[in-house]
Every structure is written in structure tokens, then in C-alpha cells.
Amino acid sequence: MQNFHYFEILLYVFPVLEIILINQFFRPYLRYKQIIRLSIADVVLPFLLVGIHLLSVYSLTYSLLPHFLLAACIVGLVQTLYFDKRKKNHERKRFYRYFIKILFLMALLFYYSLVLLRVYFLIRG
């Protein structure tokens, strides 16, 4: 476990702050005609992945990012099996949209569980 840095306070609030700022000010810039349409989850997800790596290294001295990516691959496989089992034909666009939403929720929950773990380690000493 590494010592506390003031940079960590920014890490704790950055995802929520980023979601609020993108939703308020940058939403029109997430669309390019009808070709590219990004959601907030598409923009925030890379920052969450970097934050998962940094927080896990700060708390546990090794990265949990490969474990998270393995869980994301398993979720993708389960989702593929679900779409394949349904009788309706599925579109690739729809699959990716649901996968990114699920991955975003998983990353946000994992990120803030790491924040709570880091705060616990800092309080415990």
C-alpha cells in the first residue's frame, strides 16, 4: 500500500464530475451527423479503466485491471449466448450498445468498491 497523495482525491470524484460535465456541456459534441453517435458511457469508460488500474495499484500494489477485463469478456460471452438463444435476429449495433452499458455499470461499481477499499486501508493505517 502506498502513502496518501492529494491526487487521489481527484481520482475519487473524477468519474462523477466527468459524467456531470459531459452531460451538461459536451453532449452536442458526442454526435457527428448520423454516422457516429457516442454516449456518455463510451467517453467515461476509458477513464474508469485507468482509474481501476491506478486505485488497485495504490491499494494492493498490483493491478486488478486484467481481472476486470476477464470478467468483461465473460459478460460479453454470456450476452452473446443470450442474443444467440433468442429467436429474433440480432444487430451488431444493439449488441455493442448493451455491452458498453453493462461494462460501464460494472466498471463504475468496481471503481467505487476500490475507492472504498482504499479509504478503508487509509483509515486502518
C-alpha positions as CSV (number, residue, x, y, z in Angstrom):
1,M,0.0,0.0,0.0
2,Q,1.4,3.4,-1.0
3,N,1.1,6.6,1.0
4,F,-1.8,9.0,0.5
5,H,-1.4,11.6,-2.3
6,Y,-3.7,14.6,-2.8
7,F,-4.0,13.3,-6.4
8,E,-6.2,10.5,-5.0
9,I,-9.0,13.0,-4.0
10,L,-9.3,13.9,-7.7
11,L,-9.4,10.2,-8.5
12,Y,-12.3,9.7,-6.1
13,V,-14.6,12.3,-7.5
14,F,-13.4,12.4,-11.2
15,P,-15.8,9.9,-12.7
16,V,-18.9,11.6,-11.2
17,L,-17.6,15.0,-12.1
18,E,-16.8,13.9,-15.6
19,I,-20.3,12.5,-16.1
20,I,-21.9,15.7,-14.9
21,L,-19.6,17.9,-17.1
22,I,-20.1,15.8,-20.2
23,N,-23.9,15.7,-19.7
24,Q,-24.1,19.5,-19.1
25,F,-21.7,20.9,-21.6
26,F,-20.3,18.4,-24.1
27,R,-23.3,16.3,-25.1
28,P,-23.8,18.0,-28.5
29,Y,-20.1,17.2,-29.4
30,L,-20.7,13.4,-28.9
31,R,-22.5,13.2,-32.3
32,Y,-21.2,13.6,-35.8
33,K,-24.1,13.7,-38.2
34,Q,-25.8,10.3,-38.2
35,I,-22.6,8.4,-38.6
36,I,-21.1,8.5,-35.1
37,R,-23.2,8.7,-32.0
38,L,-21.4,8.3,-28.7
39,S,-22.9,8.0,-25.3
40,I,-21.5,9.2,-22.0
41,A,-20.6,5.7,-21.1
42,D,-18.4,5.5,-24.2
43,V,-16.4,8.5,-23.2
44,V,-16.1,7.8,-19.4
45,L,-15.2,4.1,-19.7
46,P,-11.5,4.6,-20.7
47,F,-11.0,6.9,-17.7
48,L,-12.7,4.3,-15.4
49,L,-10.3,1.6,-16.7
50,V,-7.3,3.8,-16.0
51,G,-8.7,4.6,-12.6
52,I,-9.2,1.0,-11.8
53,H,-5.6,0.3,-12.6
54,L,-4.3,3.3,-10.5
55,L,-6.5,2.6,-7.5
56,S,-5.7,-1.1,-7.4
57,V,-2.0,-0.4,-7.6
58,Y,-2.3,2.3,-4.8
59,S,-4.3,-0.1,-2.5
60,L,-3.0,-3.6,-3.3
61,T,0.4,-2.9,-5.1
62,Y,-0.8,-4.9,-8.1
63,S,-3.3,-4.2,-10.9
64,L,-6.8,-5.7,-10.9
65,L,-7.4,-4.4,-14.4
66,P,-6.7,-7.8,-16.1
67,H,-9.2,-9.5,-13.8
68,F,-11.8,-6.9,-14.6
69,L,-11.2,-7.3,-18.3
70,L,-11.6,-11.1,-17.9
71,A,-14.9,-10.5,-16.2
72,A,-15.9,-8.2,-19.0
73,C,-15.1,-10.9,-21.6
74,I,-17.2,-13.4,-19.7
75,V,-20.1,-10.9,-19.6
76,G,-19.7,-10.5,-23.3
77,L,-19.8,-14.2,-23.9
78,V,-22.9,-14.6,-21.7
79,Q,-24.5,-11.7,-23.6
80,T,-23.6,-13.4,-26.9
81,L,-25.2,-16.6,-25.8
82,Y,-28.3,-14.7,-24.7
83,F,-28.7,-12.9,-28.1
84,D,-28.0,-16.2,-29.9
85,K,-30.6,-18.1,-28.0
86,R,-33.4,-15.6,-28.7
87,K,-35.4,-16.3,-31.8
88,K,-35.1,-12.7,-33.1
89,N,-32.2,-11.9,-35.3
90,H,-29.8,-9.5,-33.6
91,E,-28.0,-6.5,-34.8
92,R,-24.4,-5.8,-34.1
93,K,-25.1,-2.3,-33.1
94,R,-27.6,-3.3,-30.5
95,F,-25.2,-5.9,-29.0
96,Y,-22.4,-3.3,-28.7
97,R,-24.7,-0.7,-27.1
98,Y,-25.9,-3.1,-24.4
99,F,-22.4,-4.5,-23.9
100,I,-21.0,-1.0,-23.3
101,K,-23.8,-0.1,-20.9
102,I,-23.2,-3.3,-18.9
103,L,-19.5,-2.8,-18.9
104,F,-19.9,0.9,-17.8
105,L,-22.0,-0.2,-14.8
106,M,-19.6,-2.9,-13.9
107,A,-16.6,-0.5,-14.2
108,L,-18.4,2.1,-12.1
109,L,-19.3,-0.3,-9.3
110,F,-15.8,-1.9,-9.4
111,Y,-14.2,1.6,-9.4
112,Y,-16.1,2.8,-6.3
113,S,-15.5,-0.5,-4.5
114,L,-11.8,0.1,-5.0
115,V,-12.3,3.7,-3.7
116,L,-14.0,2.3,-0.6
117,L,-11.2,-0.3,-0.2
118,R,-8.5,2.4,-0.5
119,V,-10.3,4.6,2.1
120,Y,-10.6,1.6,4.4
121,F,-6.9,1.0,4.1
122,L,-6.1,4.6,4.7
123,I,-8.2,4.8,7.8
124,R,-7.0,1.5,9.2
125,G,-3.4,2.6,8.7
